[in-house]
Amino acid sequence: MAMPRPTAAQLAYGSCTVIFSTLAMLLLSQTSSGAGIAVIALAALALGLLVAMTVPLPGKRPAAVEQPAPPELLRASVPAPAPEPVRERAAS
């Protein structure tokens, strides 16, 4: 089984992450030793790989869960009361 090729979005996000995280870590650490630069470069590569692998692939969206339709309101089977006759008030 062949490995799927990375998409353009994965390449772009991963590359930008590697470049910017390397620059940020080098500027913040102010290291000048070869070992420190190598550790920073490896950490940036690992971070770029992580970002590239978490970019969602096109067409691999999870299926939407359908909500059941709300049940129809049940009507009461009790008949409505008969209307009372209107009573007139006596004039005073």
PDB file of N, CA, C and O in Angstrom:
ATOM      1  N   MET A   1       0.851  -1.170   0.000  1.00  0.00           N
ATOM      2  CA  MET A   1       0.000   0.000   0.000  1.00  0.00           C
ATOM      3  C   MET A   1       0.900   1.237   0.000  1.00  0.00           C
ATOM      4  O   MET A   1       1.810   1.353   0.821  1.00  0.00           O
ATOM      5  N   ALA A   2       0.640   2.141  -0.913  1.00  0.00           N
ATOM      6  CA  ALA A   2       1.455   3.343  -1.056  1.00  0.00           C
ATOM      7  C   ALA A   2       1.019   4.399  -0.048  1.00  0.00           C
ATOM      8  O   ALA A   2      -0.152   4.486   0.322  1.00  0.00           O
ATOM      9  N   MET A   3       1.981   5.189   0.382  1.00  0.00           N
ATOM     10  CA  MET A   3       1.676   6.272   1.318  1.00  0.00           C
ATOM     11  C   MET A   3       1.012   7.413   0.547  1.00  0.00           C
ATOM     12  O   MET A   3       1.407   7.709  -0.581  1.00  0.00           O
ATOM     13  N   PRO A   4       0.015   8.050   1.144  1.00  0.00           N
ATOM     14  CA  PRO A   4      -0.616   9.188   0.457  1.00  0.00           C
ATOM     15  C   PRO A   4       0.340  10.372   0.398  1.00  0.00           C
ATOM     16  O   PRO A   4       1.128  10.596   1.316  1.00  0.00           O
ATOM     17  N   ARG A   5       0.260  11.111  -0.675  1.00  0.00           N
ATOM     18  CA  ARG A   5       1.131  12.276  -0.835  1.00  0.00           C
ATOM     19  C   ARG A   5       0.572  13.446  -0.043  1.00  0.00           C
ATOM     20  O   ARG A   5      -0.644  13.594   0.078  1.00  0.00           O
ATOM     21  N   PRO A   6       1.464  14.285   0.500  1.00  0.00           N
ATOM     22  CA  PRO A   6       0.967  15.446   1.256  1.00  0.00           C
ATOM     23  C   PRO A   6       0.314  16.461   0.322  1.00  0.00           C
ATOM     24  O   PRO A   6       0.714  16.623  -0.831  1.00  0.00           O
ATOM     25  N   THR A   7      -0.680  17.123   0.844  1.00  0.00           N
ATOM     26  CA  THR A   7      -1.368  18.151   0.062  1.00  0.00           C
ATOM     27  C   THR A   7      -0.566  19.450   0.115  1.00  0.00           C
ATOM     28  O   THR A   7       0.388  19.582   0.882  1.00  0.00           O
ATOM     29  N   ALA A   8      -0.973  20.392  -0.711  1.00  0.00           N
ATOM     30  CA  ALA A   8      -0.291  21.687  -0.737  1.00  0.00           C
ATOM     31  C   ALA A   8      -0.445  22.412   0.594  1.00  0.00           C
ATOM     32  O   ALA A   8       0.482  23.087   1.043  1.00  0.00           O
ATOM     33  N   ALA A   9      -1.591  22.282   1.220  1.00  0.00           N
ATOM     34  CA  ALA A   9      -1.812  22.926   2.515  1.00  0.00           C
ATOM     35  C   ALA A   9      -0.897  22.336   3.579  1.00  0.00           C
ATOM     36  O   ALA A   9      -0.343  23.064   4.403  1.00  0.00           O
ATOM     37  N   GLN A  10      -0.738  21.011   3.560  1.00  0.00           N
ATOM     38  CA  GLN A  10       0.149  20.379   4.526  1.00  0.00           C
ATOM     39  C   GLN A  10       1.590  20.835   4.334  1.00  0.00           C
ATOM     40  O   GLN A  10       2.291  21.111   5.309  1.00  0.00           O
ATOM     41  N   LEU A  11       2.029  20.915   3.099  1.00  0.00           N
ATOM     42  CA  LEU A  11       3.398  21.374   2.833  1.00  0.00           C
ATOM     43  C   LEU A  11       3.588  22.822   3.262  1.00  0.00           C
ATOM     44  O   LEU A  11       4.611  23.172   3.850  1.00  0.00           O
ATOM     45  N   ALA A  12       2.615  23.651   2.974  1.00  0.00           N
ATOM     46  CA  ALA A  12       2.733  25.072   3.310  1.00  0.00           C
ATOM     47  C   ALA A  12       2.739  25.286   4.822  1.00  0.00           C
ATOM     48  O   ALA A  12       3.595  25.999   5.345  1.00  0.00           O
ATOM     49  N   TYR A  13       1.790  24.675   5.521  1.00  0.00           N
ATOM     50  CA  TYR A  13       1.727  24.845   6.969  1.00  0.00           C
ATOM     51  C   TYR A  13       2.966  24.272   7.651  1.00  0.00           C
ATOM     52  O   TYR A  13       3.520  24.888   8.561  1.00  0.00           O
ATOM     53  N   GLY A  14       3.390  23.110   7.216  1.00  0.00           N
ATOM     54  CA  GLY A  14       4.570  22.487   7.818  1.00  0.00           C
ATOM     55  C   GLY A  14       5.828  23.307   7.586  1.00  0.00           C
ATOM     56  O   GLY A  14       6.622  23.500   8.506  1.00  0.00           O
ATOM     57  N   SER A  15       6.015  23.791   6.361  1.00  0.00           N
ATOM     58  CA  SER A  15       7.204  24.583   6.040  1.00  0.00           C
ATOM     59  C   SER A  15       7.225  25.905   6.805  1.00  0.00           C
ATOM     60  O   SER A  15       8.258  26.297   7.348  1.00  0.00           O
ATOM     61  N   CYS A  16       6.104  26.575   6.846  1.00  0.00           N
ATOM     62  CA  CYS A  16       6.037  27.841   7.587  1.00  0.00           C
ATOM     63  C   CYS A  16       6.292  27.621   9.075  1.00  0.00           C
ATOM     64  O   CYS A  16       6.949  28.436   9.724  1.00  0.00           O
ATOM     65  N   THR A  17       5.779  26.533   9.605  1.00  0.00           N
ATOM     66  CA  THR A  17       6.003  26.238  11.016  1.00  0.00           C
ATOM     67  C   THR A  17       7.472  25.999  11.295  1.00  0.00           C
ATOM     68  O   THR A  17       8.003  26.493  12.289  1.00  0.00           O
ATOM     69  N   VAL A  18       8.138  25.244  10.427  1.00  0.00           N
ATOM     70  CA  VAL A  18       9.564  24.970  10.621  1.00  0.00           C
ATOM     71  C   VAL A  18      10.367  26.267  10.568  1.00  0.00           C
ATOM     72  O   VAL A  18      11.216  26.510  11.426  1.00  0.00           O
ATOM     73  N   ILE A  19      10.106  27.086   9.575  1.00  0.00           N
ATOM     74  CA  ILE A  19      10.886  28.310   9.396  1.00  0.00           C
ATOM     75  C   ILE A  19      10.676  29.282  10.566  1.00  0.00           C
ATOM     76  O   ILE A  19      11.638  29.764  11.164  1.00  0.00           O
ATOM     77  N   PHE A  20       9.420  29.558  10.877  1.00  0.00           N
ATOM     78  CA  PHE A  20       9.136  30.549  11.916  1.00  0.00           C
ATOM     79  C   PHE A  20       9.511  30.050  13.310  1.00  0.00           C
ATOM     80  O   PHE A  20      10.011  30.821  14.129  1.00  0.00           O
ATOM     81  N   SER A  21       9.274  28.766  13.585  1.00  0.00           N
ATOM     82  CA  SER A  21       9.641  28.271  14.910  1.00  0.00           C
ATOM     83  C   SER A  21      11.151  28.202  15.077  1.00  0.00           C
ATOM     84  O   SER A  21      11.658  28.431  16.175  1.00  0.00           O
ATOM     85  N   THR A  22      11.882  27.891  14.004  1.00  0.00           N
ATOM     86  CA  THR A  22      13.348  27.902  14.088  1.00  0.00           C
ATOM     87  C   THR A  22      13.855  29.304  14.378  1.00  0.00           C
ATOM     88  O   THR A  22      14.682  29.496  15.270  1.00  0.00           O
ATOM     89  N   LEU A  23      13.366  30.276  13.634  1.00  0.00           N
ATOM     90  CA  LEU A  23      13.794  31.662  13.870  1.00  0.00           C
ATOM     91  C   LEU A  23      13.437  32.130  15.279  1.00  0.00           C
ATOM     92  O   LEU A  23      14.253  32.768  15.944  1.00  0.00           O
ATOM     93  N   ALA A  24      12.247  31.824  15.729  1.00  0.00           N
ATOM     94  CA  ALA A  24      11.821  32.267  17.055  1.00  0.00           C
ATOM     95  C   ALA A  24      12.670  31.616  18.149  1.00  0.00           C
ATOM     96  O   ALA A  24      13.104  32.294  19.080  1.00  0.00           O
ATOM     97  N   MET A  25      12.907  30.311  18.043  1.00  0.00           N
ATOM     98  CA  MET A  25      13.696  29.641  19.074  1.00  0.00           C
ATOM     99  C   MET A  25      15.150  30.094  19.061  1.00  0.00           C
ATOM    100  O   MET A  25      15.765  30.213  20.121  1.00  0.00           O
ATOM    101  N   LEU A  26      15.714  30.351  17.875  1.00  0.00           N
ATOM    102  CA  LEU A  26      17.093  30.836  17.816  1.00  0.00           C
ATOM    103  C   LEU A  26      17.208  32.242  18.408  1.00  0.00           C
ATOM    104  O   LEU A  26      18.169  32.544  19.116  1.00  0.00           O
ATOM    105  N   LEU A  27      16.237  33.088  18.119  1.00  0.00           N
ATOM    106  CA  LEU A  27      16.277  34.450  18.663  1.00  0.00           C
ATOM    107  C   LEU A  27      16.047  34.468  20.172  1.00  0.00           C
ATOM    108  O   LEU A  27      16.674  35.245  20.892  1.00  0.00           O
ATOM    109  N   LEU A  28      15.150  33.613  20.644  1.00  0.00           N
ATOM    110  CA  LEU A  28      14.858  33.607  22.075  1.00  0.00           C
ATOM    111  C   LEU A  28      15.966  32.947  22.897  1.00  0.00           C
ATOM    112  O   LEU A  28      16.256  33.383  24.011  1.00  0.00           O
ATOM    113  N   SER A  29      16.579  31.908  22.355  1.00  0.00           N
ATOM    114  CA  SER A  29      17.613  31.197  23.123  1.00  0.00           C
ATOM    115  C   SER A  29      18.973  31.874  23.032  1.00  0.00           C
ATOM    116  O   SER A  29      19.799  31.724  23.932  1.00  0.00           O
ATOM    117  N   GLN A  30      19.211  32.611  21.968  1.00  0.00           N
ATOM    118  CA  GLN A  30      20.485  33.299  21.726  1.00  0.00           C
ATOM    119  C   GLN A  30      21.672  32.328  21.808  1.00  0.00           C
ATOM    120  O   GLN A  30      22.743  32.682  22.301  1.00  0.00           O
ATOM    121  N   THR A  31      21.468  31.114  21.324  1.00  0.00           N
ATOM    122  CA  THR A  31      22.543  30.127  21.341  1.00  0.00           C
ATOM    123  C   THR A  31      23.459  30.328  20.145  1.00  0.00           C
ATOM    124  O   THR A  31      23.030  30.794  19.089  1.00  0.00           O
ATOM    125  N   SER A  32      24.721  29.972  20.323  1.00  0.00           N
ATOM    126  CA  SER A  32      25.682  30.066  19.222  1.00  0.00           C
ATOM    127  C   SER A  32      26.461  28.762  19.057  1.00  0.00           C
ATOM    128  O   SER A  32      27.317  28.650  18.180  1.00  0.00           O
ATOM    129  N   SER A  33      26.159  27.783  19.903  1.00  0.00           N
ATOM    130  CA  SER A  33      26.869  26.507  19.791  1.00  0.00           C
ATOM    131  C   SER A  33      26.197  25.629  18.736  1.00  0.00           C
ATOM    132  O   SER A  33      25.001  25.744  18.468  1.00  0.00           O
ATOM    133  N   GLY A  34      26.991  24.768  18.159  1.00  0.00           N
ATOM    134  CA  GLY A  34      26.466  23.875  17.119  1.00  0.00           C
ATOM    135  C   GLY A  34      25.445  22.906  17.666  1.00  0.00           C
ATOM    136  O   GLY A  34      24.462  22.597  16.993  1.00  0.00           O
ATOM    137  N   ALA A  35      25.661  22.417  18.886  1.00  0.00           N
ATOM    138  CA  ALA A  35      24.720  21.463  19.490  1.00  0.00           C
ATOM    139  C   ALA A  35      23.378  22.136  19.771  1.00  0.00           C
ATOM    140  O   ALA A  35      22.327  21.533  19.554  1.00  0.00           O
ATOM    141  N   GLY A  36      23.404  23.369  20.247  1.00  0.00           N
ATOM    142  CA  GLY A  36      22.162  24.085  20.523  1.00  0.00           C
ATOM    143  C   GLY A  36      21.364  24.346  19.267  1.00  0.00           C
ATOM    144  O   GLY A  36      20.139  24.224  19.265  1.00  0.00           O
ATOM    145  N   ILE A  37      22.058  24.708  18.194  1.00  0.00           N
ATOM    146  CA  ILE A  37      21.383  24.956  16.916  1.00  0.00           C
ATOM    147  C   ILE A  37      20.795  23.665  16.371  1.00  0.00           C
ATOM    148  O   ILE A  37      19.703  23.669  15.803  1.00  0.00           O
ATOM    149  N   ALA A  38      21.519  22.550  16.541  1.00  0.00           N
ATOM    150  CA  ALA A  38      21.013  21.263  16.067  1.00  0.00           C
ATOM    151  C   ALA A  38      19.767  20.840  16.833  1.00  0.00           C
ATOM    152  O   ALA A  38      18.823  20.316  16.241  1.00  0.00           O
ATOM    153  N   VAL A  39      19.755  21.060  18.134  1.00  0.00           N
ATOM    154  CA  VAL A  39      18.580  20.709  18.944  1.00  0.00           C
ATOM    155  C   VAL A  39      17.385  21.564  18.528  1.00  0.00           C
ATOM    156  O   VAL A  39      16.269  21.059  18.411  1.00  0.00           O
ATOM    157  N   ILE A  40      17.615  22.842  18.309  1.00  0.00           N
ATOM    158  CA  ILE A  40      16.532  23.736  17.885  1.00  0.00           C
ATOM    159  C   ILE A  40      16.011  23.327  16.511  1.00  0.00           C
ATOM    160  O   ILE A  40      14.801  23.323  16.285  1.00  0.00           O
ATOM    161  N   ALA A  41      16.905  22.985  15.600  1.00  0.00           N
ATOM    162  CA  ALA A  41      16.480  22.575  14.257  1.00  0.00           C
ATOM    163  C   ALA A  41      15.660  21.290  14.311  1.00  0.00           C
ATOM    164  O   ALA A  41      14.653  21.175  13.612  1.00  0.00           O
ATOM    165  N   LEU A  42      16.070  20.332  15.122  1.00  0.00           N
ATOM    166  CA  LEU A  42      15.302  19.084  15.251  1.00  0.00           C
ATOM    167  C   LEU A  42      13.938  19.332  15.887  1.00  0.00           C
ATOM    168  O   LEU A  42      12.939  18.743  15.476  1.00  0.00           O
ATOM    169  N   ALA A  43      13.900  20.206  16.891  1.00  0.00           N
ATOM    170  CA  ALA A  43      12.618  20.523  17.524  1.00  0.00           C
ATOM    171  C   ALA A  43      11.683  21.217  16.534  1.00  0.00           C
ATOM    172  O   ALA A  43      10.482  20.951  16.518  1.00  0.00           O
ATOM    173  N   ALA A  44      12.239  22.108  15.706  1.00  0.00           N
ATOM    174  CA  ALA A  44      11.411  22.801  14.710  1.00  0.00           C
ATOM    175  C   ALA A  44      10.907  21.829  13.651  1.00  0.00           C
ATOM    176  O   ALA A  44       9.763  21.936  13.209  1.00  0.00           O
ATOM    177  N   LEU A  45      11.742  20.888  13.240  1.00  0.00           N
ATOM    178  CA  LEU A  45      11.293  19.881  12.266  1.00  0.00           C
ATOM    179  C   LEU A  45      10.186  19.012  12.840  1.00  0.00           C
ATOM    180  O   LEU A  45       9.214  18.705  12.149  1.00  0.00           O
ATOM    181  N   ALA A  46      10.326  18.613  14.103  1.00  0.00           N
ATOM    182  CA  ALA A  46       9.283  17.798  14.737  1.00  0.00           C
ATOM    183  C   ALA A  46       7.976  18.589  14.850  1.00  0.00           C
ATOM    184  O   ALA A  46       6.894  18.049  14.619  1.00  0.00           O
ATOM    185  N   LEU A  47       8.086  19.857  15.204  1.00  0.00           N
ATOM    186  CA  LEU A  47       6.892  20.689  15.303  1.00  0.00           C
ATOM    187  C   LEU A  47       6.238  20.885  13.935  1.00  0.00           C
ATOM    188  O   LEU A  47       5.012  20.845  13.825  1.00  0.00           O
ATOM    189  N   GLY A  48       7.037  21.095  12.904  1.00  0.00           N
ATOM    190  CA  GLY A  48       6.494  21.242  11.550  1.00  0.00           C
ATOM    191  C   GLY A  48       5.810  19.980  11.064  1.00  0.00           C
ATOM    192  O   GLY A  48       4.777  20.046  10.398  1.00  0.00           O
ATOM    193  N   LEU A  49       6.384  18.826  11.394  1.00  0.00           N
ATOM    194  CA  LEU A  49       5.760  17.551  11.022  1.00  0.00           C
ATOM    195  C   LEU A  49       4.439  17.371  11.743  1.00  0.00           C
ATOM    196  O   LEU A  49       3.459  16.914  11.155  1.00  0.00           O
ATOM    197  N   LEU A  50       4.415  17.732  13.021  1.00  0.00           N
ATOM    198  CA  LEU A  50       3.175  17.619  13.788  1.00  0.00           C
ATOM    199  C   LEU A  50       2.081  18.508  13.204  1.00  0.00           C
ATOM    200  O   LEU A  50       0.933  18.082  13.074  1.00  0.00           O
ATOM    201  N   VAL A  51       2.436  19.738  12.855  1.00  0.00           N
ATOM    202  CA  VAL A  51       1.449  20.666  12.279  1.00  0.00           C
ATOM    203  C   VAL A  51       0.972  20.154  10.922  1.00  0.00           C
ATOM    204  O   VAL A  51      -0.221  20.208  10.622  1.00  0.00           O
ATOM    205  N   ALA A  52       1.895  19.661  10.107  1.00  0.00           N
ATOM    206  CA  ALA A  52       1.516  19.181   8.769  1.00  0.00           C
ATOM    207  C   ALA A  52       0.599  17.963   8.848  1.00  0.00           C
ATOM    208  O   ALA A  52      -0.288  17.799   8.011  1.00  0.00           O
ATOM    209  N   MET A  53       0.805  17.122   9.836  1.00  0.00           N
ATOM    210  CA  MET A  53      -0.022  15.914   9.933  1.00  0.00           C
ATOM    211  C   MET A  53      -1.393  16.197  10.536  1.00  0.00           C
ATOM    212  O   MET A  53      -2.316  15.401  10.358  1.00  0.00           O
ATOM    213  N   THR A  54      -1.544  17.312  11.243  1.00  0.00           N
ATOM    214  CA  THR A  54      -2.845  17.614  11.839  1.00  0.00           C
ATOM    215  C   THR A  54      -3.728  18.466  10.943  1.00  0.00           C
ATOM    216  O   THR A  54      -4.878  18.732  11.294  1.00  0.00           O
ATOM    217  N   VAL A  55      -3.219  18.903   9.788  1.00  0.00           N
ATOM    218  CA  VAL A  55      -4.049  19.640   8.838  1.00  0.00           C
ATOM    219  C   VAL A  55      -5.076  18.661   8.281  1.00  0.00           C
ATOM    220  O   VAL A  55      -4.701  17.594   7.796  1.00  0.00           O
ATOM    221  N   PRO A  56      -6.368  18.998   8.338  1.00  0.00           N
ATOM    222  CA  PRO A  56      -7.380  18.056   7.845  1.00  0.00           C
ATOM    223  C   PRO A  56      -7.245  17.823   6.346  1.00  0.00           C
ATOM    224  O   PRO A  56      -6.999  18.752   5.577  1.00  0.00           O
ATOM    225  N   LEU A  57      -7.409  16.576   5.950  1.00  0.00           N
ATOM    226  CA  LEU A  57      -7.338  16.210   4.540  1.00  0.00           C
ATOM    227  C   LEU A  57      -8.658  16.517   3.852  1.00  0.00           C
ATOM    228  O   LEU A  57      -9.713  16.386   4.471  1.00  0.00           O
ATOM    229  N   PRO A  58      -8.626  16.926   2.581  1.00  0.00           N
ATOM    230  CA  PRO A  58      -9.884  17.195   1.880  1.00  0.00           C
ATOM    231  C   PRO A  58     -10.655  15.901   1.647  1.00  0.00           C
ATOM    232  O   PRO A  58     -10.077  14.868   1.311  1.00  0.00           O
ATOM    233  N   GLY A  59     -11.953  15.976   1.829  1.00  0.00           N
ATOM    234  CA  GLY A  59     -12.804  14.820   1.570  1.00  0.00           C
ATOM    235  C   GLY A  59     -12.850  13.827   2.712  1.00  0.00           C
ATOM    236  O   GLY A  59     -13.512  12.797   2.581  1.00  0.00           O
ATOM    237  N   LYS A  60     -12.191  14.077   3.808  1.00  0.00           N
ATOM    238  CA  LYS A  60     -12.186  13.152   4.939  1.00  0.00           C
ATOM    239  C   LYS A  60     -12.955  13.738   6.115  1.00  0.00           C
ATOM    240  O   LYS A  60     -12.579  13.540   7.270  1.00  0.00           O
ATOM    241  N   ARG A  61     -14.017  14.448   5.823  1.00  0.00           N
ATOM    242  CA  ARG A  61     -14.810  15.060   6.877  1.00  0.00           C
ATOM    243  C   ARG A  61     -15.661  13.987   7.549  1.00  0.00           C
ATOM    244  O   ARG A  61     -16.162  13.078   6.888  1.00  0.00           O
ATOM    245  N   PRO A  62     -15.818  14.098   8.850  1.00  0.00           N
ATOM    246  CA  PRO A  62     -16.702  13.139   9.516  1.00  0.00           C
ATOM    247  C   PRO A  62     -18.148  13.393   9.114  1.00  0.00           C
ATOM    248  O   PRO A  62     -18.560  14.534   8.902  1.00  0.00           O
ATOM    249  N   ALA A  63     -18.891  12.333   9.016  1.00  0.00           N
ATOM    250  CA  ALA A  63     -20.292  12.454   8.616  1.00  0.00           C
ATOM    251  C   ALA A  63     -21.072  13.188   9.698  1.00  0.00           C
ATOM    252  O   ALA A  63     -20.861  12.974  10.892  1.00  0.00           O
ATOM    253  N   ALA A  64     -21.956  14.037   9.268  1.00  0.00           N
ATOM    254  CA  ALA A  64     -22.773  14.791  10.220  1.00  0.00           C
ATOM    255  C   ALA A  64     -23.781  13.853  10.867  1.00  0.00           C
ATOM    256  O   ALA A  64     -24.395  13.019  10.202  1.00  0.00           O
ATOM    257  N   VAL A  65     -23.933  14.004  12.144  1.00  0.00           N
ATOM    258  CA  VAL A  65     -24.892  13.177  12.869  1.00  0.00           C
ATOM    259  C   VAL A  65     -26.259  13.806  12.712  1.00  0.00           C
ATOM    260  O   VAL A  65     -26.469  14.969  13.055  1.00  0.00           O
ATOM    261  N   GLU A  66     -27.171  13.033  12.196  1.00  0.00           N
ATOM    262  CA  GLU A  66     -28.518  13.551  11.981  1.00  0.00           C
ATOM    263  C   GLU A  66     -29.295  13.506  13.286  1.00  0.00           C
ATOM    264  O   GLU A  66     -29.316  12.492  13.985  1.00  0.00           O
ATOM    265  N   GLN A  67     -29.925  14.616  13.595  1.00  0.00           N
ATOM    266  CA  GLN A  67     -30.758  14.690  14.782  1.00  0.00           C
ATOM    267  C   GLN A  67     -32.155  14.203  14.411  1.00  0.00           C
ATOM    268  O   GLN A  67     -32.683  14.580  13.365  1.00  0.00           O
ATOM    269  N   PRO A  68     -32.750  13.382  15.247  1.00  0.00           N
ATOM    270  CA  PRO A  68     -34.112  12.939  14.920  1.00  0.00           C
ATOM    271  C   PRO A  68     -35.073  14.113  14.960  1.00  0.00           C
ATOM    272  O   PRO A  68     -34.918  15.050  15.742  1.00  0.00           O
ATOM    273  N   ALA A  69     -36.059  14.032  14.099  1.00  0.00           N
ATOM    274  CA  ALA A  69     -37.060  15.095  14.037  1.00  0.00           C
ATOM    275  C   ALA A  69     -37.835  15.123  15.350  1.00  0.00           C
ATOM    276  O   ALA A  69     -38.104  14.071  15.929  1.00  0.00           O
ATOM    277  N   PRO A  70     -38.195  16.309  15.826  1.00  0.00           N
ATOM    278  CA  PRO A  70     -38.943  16.365  17.086  1.00  0.00           C
ATOM    279  C   PRO A  70     -40.287  15.670  16.924  1.00  0.00           C
ATOM    280  O   PRO A  70     -40.938  15.814  15.889  1.00  0.00           O
ATOM    281  N   PRO A  71     -40.703  14.931  17.921  1.00  0.00           N
ATOM    282  CA  PRO A  71     -41.994  14.226  17.787  1.00  0.00           C
ATOM    283  C   PRO A  71     -43.135  15.230  17.738  1.00  0.00           C
ATOM    284  O   PRO A  71     -43.087  16.299  18.346  1.00  0.00           O
ATOM    285  N   GLU A  72     -44.144  14.850  17.003  1.00  0.00           N
ATOM    286  CA  GLU A  72     -45.302  15.730  16.894  1.00  0.00           C
ATOM    287  C   GLU A  72     -45.985  15.842  18.253  1.00  0.00           C
ATOM    288  O   GLU A  72     -46.015  14.898  19.043  1.00  0.00           O
ATOM    289  N   LEU A  73     -46.517  17.001  18.487  1.00  0.00           N
ATOM    290  CA  LEU A  73     -47.203  17.197  19.759  1.00  0.00           C
ATOM    291  C   LEU A  73     -48.457  16.332  19.807  1.00  0.00           C
ATOM    292  O   LEU A  73     -49.245  16.291  18.862  1.00  0.00           O
ATOM    293  N   LEU A  74     -48.613  15.667  20.896  1.00  0.00           N
ATOM    294  CA  LEU A  74     -49.800  14.826  21.064  1.00  0.00           C
ATOM    295  C   LEU A  74     -50.947  15.692  21.568  1.00  0.00           C
ATOM    296  O   LEU A  74     -50.791  16.475  22.505  1.00  0.00           O
ATOM    297  N   ARG A  75     -52.075  15.539  20.942  1.00  0.00           N
ATOM    298  CA  ARG A  75     -53.234  16.308  21.367  1.00  0.00           C
ATOM    299  C   ARG A  75     -53.960  15.527  22.465  1.00  0.00           C
ATOM    300  O   ARG A  75     -54.053  14.300  22.430  1.00  0.00           O
ATOM    301  N   ALA A  76     -54.451  16.256  23.404  1.00  0.00           N
ATOM    302  CA  ALA A  76     -55.164  15.608  24.505  1.00  0.00           C
ATOM    303  C   ALA A  76     -56.457  14.993  23.985  1.00  0.00           C
ATOM    304  O   ALA A  76     -57.142  15.563  23.136  1.00  0.00           O
ATOM    305  N   SER A  77     -56.765  13.843  24.503  1.00  0.00           N
ATOM    306  CA  SER A  77     -57.985  13.172  24.052  1.00  0.00           C
ATOM    307  C   SER A  77     -59.185  13.569  24.899  1.00  0.00           C
ATOM    308  O   SER A  77     -60.284  13.055  24.689  1.00  0.00           O
ATOM    309  N   VAL A  78     -58.992  14.473  25.852  1.00  0.00           N
ATOM    310  CA  VAL A  78     -60.099  14.936  26.689  1.00  0.00           C
ATOM    311  C   VAL A  78     -60.836  16.024  25.921  1.00  0.00           C
ATOM    312  O   VAL A  78     -60.210  16.976  25.455  1.00  0.00           O
ATOM    313  N   PRO A  79     -62.141  15.905  25.781  1.00  0.00           N
ATOM    314  CA  PRO A  79     -62.881  16.934  25.037  1.00  0.00           C
ATOM    315  C   PRO A  79     -62.854  18.264  25.789  1.00  0.00           C
ATOM    316  O   PRO A  79     -62.755  18.308  27.015  1.00  0.00           O
ATOM    317  N   ALA A  80     -62.944  19.318  25.033  1.00  0.00           N
ATOM    318  CA  ALA A  80     -62.959  20.652  25.618  1.00  0.00           C
ATOM    319  C   ALA A  80     -64.277  20.860  26.347  1.00  0.00           C
ATOM    320  O   ALA A  80     -65.309  20.347  25.917  1.00  0.00           O
ATOM    321  N   PRO A  81     -64.255  21.609  27.446  1.00  0.00           N
ATOM    322  CA  PRO A  81     -65.521  21.838  28.168  1.00  0.00           C
ATOM    323  C   PRO A  81     -66.486  22.666  27.323  1.00  0.00           C
ATOM    324  O   PRO A  81     -66.075  23.497  26.513  1.00  0.00           O
ATOM    325  N   ALA A  82     -67.769  22.420  27.530  1.00  0.00           N
ATOM    326  CA  ALA A  82     -68.804  23.155  26.793  1.00  0.00           C
ATOM    327  C   ALA A  82     -68.801  24.598  27.261  1.00  0.00           C
ATOM    328  O   ALA A  82     -68.639  24.864  28.452  1.00  0.00           O
ATOM    329  N   PRO A  83     -68.977  25.527  26.342  1.00  0.00           N
ATOM    330  CA  PRO A  83     -68.980  26.939  26.752  1.00  0.00           C
ATOM    331  C   PRO A  83     -70.190  27.244  27.636  1.00  0.00           C
ATOM    332  O   PRO A  83     -71.287  26.743  27.390  1.00  0.00           O
ATOM    333  N   GLU A  84     -69.986  28.058  28.653  1.00  0.00           N
ATOM    334  CA  GLU A  84     -71.067  28.451  29.545  1.00  0.00           C
ATOM    335  C   GLU A  84     -71.846  29.581  28.901  1.00  0.00           C
ATOM    336  O   GLU A  84     -71.285  30.381  28.152  1.00  0.00           O
ATOM    337  N   PRO A  85     -73.107  29.645  29.184  1.00  0.00           N
ATOM    338  CA  PRO A  85     -73.888  30.746  28.638  1.00  0.00           C
ATOM    339  C   PRO A  85     -73.472  32.072  29.271  1.00  0.00           C
ATOM    340  O   PRO A  85     -73.065  32.120  30.431  1.00  0.00           O
ATOM    341  N   VAL A  86     -73.579  33.113  28.512  1.00  0.00           N
ATOM    342  CA  VAL A  86     -73.195  34.432  28.986  1.00  0.00           C
ATOM    343  C   VAL A  86     -74.291  34.964  29.898  1.00  0.00           C
ATOM    344  O   VAL A  86     -75.468  34.976  29.536  1.00  0.00           O
ATOM    345  N   ARG A  87     -73.893  35.397  31.073  1.00  0.00           N
ATOM    346  CA  ARG A  87     -74.862  35.950  32.027  1.00  0.00           C
ATOM    347  C   ARG A  87     -74.829  37.452  31.939  1.00  0.00           C
ATOM    348  O   ARG A  87     -73.767  38.075  31.926  1.00  0.00           O
ATOM    349  N   GLU A  88     -75.999  38.012  31.881  1.00  0.00           N
ATOM    350  CA  GLU A  88     -76.088  39.460  31.808  1.00  0.00           C
ATOM    351  C   GLU A  88     -76.144  40.032  33.216  1.00  0.00           C
ATOM    352  O   GLU A  88     -76.763  39.470  34.120  1.00  0.00           O
ATOM    353  N   ARG A  89     -75.491  41.142  33.363  1.00  0.00           N
ATOM    354  CA  ARG A  89     -75.500  41.788  34.671  1.00  0.00           C
ATOM    355  C   ARG A  89     -76.777  42.618  34.823  1.00  0.00           C
ATOM    356  O   ARG A  89     -77.254  43.246  33.877  1.00  0.00           O
ATOM    357  N   ALA A  90     -77.292  42.597  35.998  1.00  0.00           N
ATOM    358  CA  ALA A  90     -78.523  43.370  36.252  1.00  0.00           C
ATOM    359  C   ALA A  90     -78.166  44.834  36.335  1.00  0.00           C
ATOM    360  O   ALA A  90     -77.135  45.198  36.899  1.00  0.00           O
ATOM    361  N   ALA A  91     -79.006  45.664  35.781  1.00  0.00           N
ATOM    362  CA  ALA A  91     -78.762  47.104  35.833  1.00  0.00           C
ATOM    363  C   ALA A  91     -79.130  47.598  37.215  1.00  0.00           C
ATOM    364  O   ALA A  91     -80.168  47.228  37.764  1.00  0.00           O
ATOM    365  N   SER A  92     -78.295  48.417  37.761  1.00  0.00           N
ATOM    366  CA  SER A  92     -78.635  48.895  39.109  1.00  0.00           C
ATOM    367  C   SER A  92     -79.043  50.326  39.111  1.00  0.00           C
ATOM    368  O   SER A  92     -79.360  50.876  40.166  1.00  0.00           O
TER     369      SER A  92
END
